[in-house]
Amino acid sequence: MKVVVNRDLCEANAVCMRRAPEVFKVDDKDKLHILIESPPEALRAKVETAVRLCPRQALSLIED
């Protein structure tokens, strides 16, 4: 799986970071960083939850 962020929608409110801090980080300038673009299968549940709970629906997963 690959994590994709729509920068036009993302407000960097850190919901994703709280759900999967191994994958998402919001910096001091309120910019979202994807730490692991293709996270391992072991993180799938956390990443799927983060994507689902994104208030702006700015995150998506692509299966590779």
FINULO-306391 format. One line per field, with one value per residue: x negated, y, z of N, C-alpha, C, O, CB in turn. Coordinates in nm, 2 decimals. Atoms other than C-alpha are relative to their C-alpha. Glycine has a CB too. Example, Ala and Ser with C-alpha at 12.3 -4.5 7.8 and 13.67 -1.06 7.14 Angstrom:
2
nxx -0.09 / 0.09
nyy -0.12 / -0.11
nzz 0.00 / 0.00
caxx -1.23 / -1.37
cayy -0.45 / -0.11
cazz 0.78 / 0.71
cxx -0.09 / 0.08
cyy 0.12 / 0.11
czz 0.00 / 0.08
oxx -0.19 / 0.03
oyy 0.12 / 0.22
ozz 0.07 / 0.09
cbxx 0.10 / -0.04
cbyy 0.00 / 0.05
cbzz 0.12 / -0.14
***
This chain:
64
nxx -0.08 / 0.07 / -0.07 / 0.00 / -0.06 / -0.04 / 0.05 / -0.10 / -0.10 / 0.06 / 0.01 / 0.10 / -0.05 / 0.07 / -0.08 / 0.07 / 0.13 / -0.04 / -0.04 / 0.11 / 0.12 / 0.12 / -0.02 / -0.03 / 0.06 / -0.03 / 0.11 / -0.03 / -0.06 / -0.13 / 0.01 / 0.00 / 0.10 / -0.02 / 0.12 / 0.01 / -0.10 / -0.05 / 0.02 / -0.01 / -0.13 / -0.03 / -0.06 / -0.12 / -0.11 / 0.02 / 0.00 / -0.13 / -0.08 / 0.04 / -0.06 / -0.14 / -0.04 / 0.04 / -0.12 / -0.02 / 0.01 / 0.12 / 0.08 / -0.06 / 0.09 / 0.01 / 0.06 / 0.10
nyy -0.12 / -0.13 / -0.11 / -0.12 / -0.12 / -0.11 / -0.12 / -0.11 / 0.02 / 0.02 / -0.12 / 0.04 / -0.01 / 0.10 / 0.12 / 0.12 / 0.02 / 0.07 / 0.14 / 0.07 / -0.09 / 0.05 / -0.03 / -0.14 / -0.10 / -0.14 / -0.08 / -0.13 / -0.09 / 0.06 / 0.06 / 0.14 / 0.08 / 0.15 / 0.06 / 0.13 / -0.01 / 0.14 / 0.06 / 0.15 / 0.05 / 0.00 / -0.13 / -0.02 / -0.03 / -0.13 / -0.10 / 0.00 / -0.08 / -0.14 / -0.05 / -0.01 / -0.11 / -0.13 / -0.09 / -0.06 / 0.11 / -0.03 / 0.12 / 0.12 / 0.11 / 0.07 / 0.13 / 0.02
nzz 0.00 / 0.00 / -0.05 / 0.08 / -0.06 / 0.08 / -0.07 / 0.01 / -0.10 / -0.13 / -0.10 / -0.10 / -0.14 / -0.08 / -0.04 / 0.05 / -0.08 / -0.13 / 0.03 / 0.06 / -0.01 / 0.08 / 0.14 / 0.02 / -0.10 / 0.02 / -0.06 / -0.07 / 0.10 / 0.04 / 0.13 / -0.01 / 0.07 / 0.01 / -0.04 / 0.07 / 0.11 / 0.01 / -0.13 / 0.00 / -0.02 / -0.14 / -0.04 / 0.09 / -0.08 / -0.05 / 0.11 / 0.05 / -0.09 / 0.02 / 0.13 / -0.02 / -0.09 / 0.05 / 0.01 / 0.14 / 0.10 / 0.08 / 0.01 / 0.07 / 0.02 / 0.14 / -0.01 / 0.10
caxx 0.00 / -0.10 / 0.01 / 0.12 / 0.20 / 0.40 / 0.21 / 0.50 / 0.73 / 0.49 / 0.52 / 0.25 / 0.47 / 0.27 / 0.55 / 0.35 / 0.03 / 0.22 / 0.34 / 0.02 / -0.28 / -0.52 / -0.38 / -0.26 / -0.42 / -0.29 / -0.58 / -0.60 / -0.49 / -0.17 / -0.29 / -0.22 / -0.50 / -0.46 / -0.74 / -0.68 / -0.52 / -0.48 / -0.42 / -0.46 / -0.16 / -0.19 / -0.08 / 0.22 / 0.48 / 0.34 / 0.29 / 0.64 / 0.79 / 0.59 / 0.71 / 1.07 / 1.07 / 0.91 / 1.16 / 1.09 / 1.06 / 0.71 / 0.56 / 0.60 / 0.44 / 0.33 / 0.27 / -0.06
cayy 0.00 / 0.36 / 0.66 / 0.96 / 1.31 / 1.57 / 1.89 / 2.11 / 1.95 / 1.88 / 2.12 / 1.94 / 1.90 / 1.59 / 1.34 / 1.10 / 1.16 / 1.06 / 0.74 / 0.64 / 0.84 / 0.60 / 0.71 / 1.07 / 1.38 / 1.74 / 1.98 / 2.31 / 2.49 / 2.28 / 2.09 / 1.72 / 1.48 / 1.12 / 0.94 / 0.60 / 0.64 / 0.26 / 0.14 / -0.23 / -0.45 / -0.46 / -0.09 / -0.14 / -0.12 / 0.20 / 0.37 / 0.27 / 0.42 / 0.74 / 0.77 / 0.70 / 0.96 / 1.24 / 1.53 / 1.67 / 1.33 / 1.44 / 1.10 / 0.79 / 0.45 / 0.30 / -0.07 / -0.15
cazz 0.00 / -0.06 / 0.13 / -0.07 / 0.06 / -0.12 / -0.02 / -0.13 / 0.12 / 0.41 / 0.71 / 0.91 / 1.21 / 1.32 / 1.35 / 1.13 / 1.34 / 1.66 / 1.49 / 1.31 / 1.44 / 1.26 / 0.93 / 0.97 / 1.13 / 1.15 / 1.20 / 1.39 / 1.07 / 1.04 / 0.74 / 0.71 / 0.63 / 0.52 / 0.71 / 0.54 / 0.20 / 0.17 / 0.52 / 0.61 / 0.63 / 1.01 / 1.02 / 0.78 / 1.05 / 1.20 / 0.86 / 0.74 / 1.06 / 1.01 / 0.65 / 0.75 / 1.03 / 0.83 / 0.88 / 0.53 / 0.36 / 0.24 / 0.28 / 0.06 / 0.01 / -0.32 / -0.33 / -0.51
cxx -0.09 / 0.09 / -0.01 / 0.07 / 0.04 / -0.03 / 0.10 / 0.11 / -0.05 / -0.01 / -0.10 / 0.05 / -0.04 / 0.08 / -0.07 / -0.13 / 0.04 / 0.03 / -0.11 / -0.13 / -0.12 / 0.01 / 0.02 / -0.06 / 0.05 / -0.11 / 0.05 / 0.07 / 0.13 / 0.00 / -0.01 / -0.11 / 0.03 / -0.14 / -0.03 / 0.10 / 0.07 / -0.01 / 0.01 / 0.14 / 0.04 / 0.06 / 0.13 / 0.11 / -0.01 / 0.01 / 0.15 / 0.09 / -0.04 / 0.06 / 0.15 / 0.04 / -0.05 / 0.12 / 0.02 / -0.01 / -0.12 / -0.09 / 0.06 / -0.11 / 0.01 / -0.07 / -0.11 / -0.03
cyy 0.12 / 0.11 / 0.12 / 0.11 / 0.10 / 0.13 / 0.11 / -0.02 / -0.01 / 0.13 / -0.03 / 0.01 / -0.12 / -0.12 / -0.13 / -0.03 / -0.07 / -0.14 / -0.08 / 0.08 / -0.06 / 0.04 / 0.15 / 0.09 / 0.14 / 0.08 / 0.13 / 0.11 / -0.05 / -0.06 / -0.15 / -0.07 / -0.14 / -0.06 / -0.13 / 0.00 / -0.14 / -0.08 / -0.15 / -0.05 / 0.00 / 0.13 / 0.02 / 0.05 / 0.15 / 0.10 / 0.01 / 0.08 / 0.15 / 0.06 / 0.02 / 0.12 / 0.14 / 0.09 / 0.06 / -0.10 / 0.03 / -0.11 / -0.11 / -0.10 / -0.05 / -0.13 / -0.01 / -0.14
czz 0.00 / 0.05 / -0.09 / 0.07 / -0.10 / 0.07 / 0.00 / 0.11 / 0.14 / 0.08 / 0.11 / 0.14 / 0.08 / 0.04 / -0.05 / 0.08 / 0.13 / -0.02 / -0.05 / 0.00 / -0.07 / -0.14 / -0.03 / 0.11 / -0.05 / 0.07 / 0.06 / -0.09 / -0.06 / -0.14 / 0.03 / -0.08 / 0.01 / 0.03 / -0.08 / -0.11 / -0.03 / 0.13 / -0.01 / 0.03 / 0.15 / 0.05 / -0.08 / 0.08 / 0.05 / -0.11 / -0.06 / 0.10 / -0.01 / -0.13 / 0.02 / 0.09 / -0.04 / -0.02 / -0.14 / -0.11 / -0.10 / -0.02 / -0.08 / 0.00 / -0.14 / 0.03 / -0.11 / -0.02
oxx -0.20 / 0.21 / -0.12 / 0.18 / -0.05 / 0.04 / 0.10 / 0.17 / 0.02 / -0.06 / -0.12 / -0.02 / 0.00 / 0.04 / -0.08 / -0.16 / -0.04 / 0.01 / -0.12 / -0.17 / -0.22 / -0.10 / -0.02 / -0.07 / 0.03 / -0.13 / 0.17 / 0.13 / 0.18 / 0.09 / -0.09 / -0.13 / 0.08 / -0.23 / -0.15 / 0.22 / 0.18 / -0.11 / 0.08 / 0.22 / 0.16 / 0.13 / 0.19 / 0.18 / 0.09 / 0.07 / 0.19 / 0.18 / 0.05 / 0.11 / 0.21 / 0.15 / -0.02 / 0.21 / 0.13 / 0.00 / -0.11 / -0.18 / 0.19 / -0.23 / 0.12 / -0.17 / -0.08 / -0.11
oyy 0.12 / 0.11 / 0.16 / 0.09 / 0.14 / 0.17 / 0.20 / 0.08 / 0.02 / 0.23 / 0.05 / 0.06 / -0.13 / -0.20 / -0.23 / -0.14 / -0.15 / -0.22 / -0.20 / 0.13 / 0.02 / 0.04 / 0.20 / 0.05 / 0.17 / 0.07 / 0.16 / 0.20 / 0.00 / -0.04 / -0.20 / -0.03 / -0.19 / -0.05 / -0.16 / -0.03 / -0.14 / -0.16 / -0.21 / 0.03 / 0.01 / 0.14 / 0.13 / 0.15 / 0.22 / 0.21 / 0.12 / 0.16 / 0.23 / 0.17 / 0.12 / 0.18 / 0.24 / 0.06 / 0.09 / -0.07 / 0.01 / -0.11 / -0.13 / -0.07 / -0.06 / -0.14 / 0.01 / -0.18
ozz 0.05 / 0.02 / -0.13 / 0.14 / -0.19 / 0.17 / 0.08 / 0.15 / 0.24 / 0.03 / 0.20 / 0.23 / 0.20 / 0.13 / 0.03 / 0.11 / 0.18 / 0.07 / -0.01 / -0.10 / -0.10 / -0.21 / -0.13 / 0.22 / -0.17 / 0.19 / 0.07 / -0.04 / -0.16 / -0.22 / 0.11 / -0.19 / 0.11 / -0.05 / -0.11 / -0.08 / -0.07 / 0.14 / -0.10 / 0.09 / 0.18 / 0.15 / -0.06 / 0.04 / 0.05 / -0.10 / -0.09 / 0.05 / -0.02 / -0.12 / -0.03 / 0.07 / 0.03 / -0.10 / -0.17 / -0.23 / -0.22 / -0.11 / -0.07 / 0.01 / -0.19 / 0.09 / -0.23 / -0.10
cbxx 0.09 / -0.05 / -0.04 / 0.07 / -0.09 / 0.16 / -0.13 / 0.07 / 0.07 / -0.14 / 0.14 / -0.13 / 0.15 / -0.06 / 0.14 / -0.04 / -0.06 / 0.11 / 0.11 / 0.03 / -0.03 / 0.01 / 0.12 / 0.16 / -0.15 / 0.14 / -0.10 / -0.12 / -0.10 / 0.11 / -0.13 / 0.14 / -0.14 / 0.06 / -0.01 / 0.01 / -0.07 / -0.07 / 0.10 / -0.10 / 0.01 / -0.13 / -0.10 / 0.03 / 0.02 / -0.14 / -0.09 / 0.06 / -0.03 / -0.15 / -0.03 / 0.05 / -0.06 / -0.09 / -0.01 / -0.11 / 0.13 / -0.07 / -0.05 / 0.05 / 0.02 / -0.07 / 0.10 / -0.12
cbyy 0.00 / 0.03 / 0.04 / -0.03 / 0.06 / -0.01 / 0.04 / 0.00 / -0.13 / -0.07 / 0.03 / 0.09 / -0.01 / 0.06 / 0.00 / 0.03 / 0.14 / 0.08 / 0.00 / -0.06 / 0.03 / -0.16 / -0.08 / 0.02 / -0.01 / 0.04 / 0.03 / 0.05 / 0.03 / 0.11 / 0.04 / -0.06 / 0.03 / -0.05 / -0.02 / -0.12 / 0.05 / -0.07 / 0.05 / -0.06 / -0.15 / -0.02 / 0.11 / -0.13 / -0.09 / 0.02 / -0.05 / -0.14 / -0.04 / 0.01 / -0.10 / -0.13 / -0.03 / -0.01 / 0.11 / 0.11 / -0.02 / 0.12 / -0.05 / 0.03 / -0.11 / 0.09 / -0.11 / 0.08
cbzz 0.12 / -0.15 / 0.15 / -0.14 / 0.11 / -0.04 / -0.06 / -0.14 / -0.03 / -0.02 / 0.06 / -0.02 / -0.01 / 0.12 / -0.07 / -0.15 / 0.02 / 0.06 / -0.10 / -0.14 / 0.14 / 0.01 / -0.06 / 0.00 / 0.01 / 0.05 / -0.11 / 0.06 / -0.11 / 0.01 / -0.08 / -0.04 / 0.07 / -0.14 / 0.14 / 0.10 / -0.13 / -0.13 / 0.10 / 0.10 / -0.05 / 0.08 / -0.04 / -0.07 / 0.12 / 0.07 / -0.11 / -0.01 / 0.15 / -0.01 / -0.11 / 0.06 / 0.14 / -0.13 / 0.10 / -0.02 / -0.08 / 0.06 / 0.13 / -0.14 / 0.11 / -0.10 / -0.01 / 0.03
***
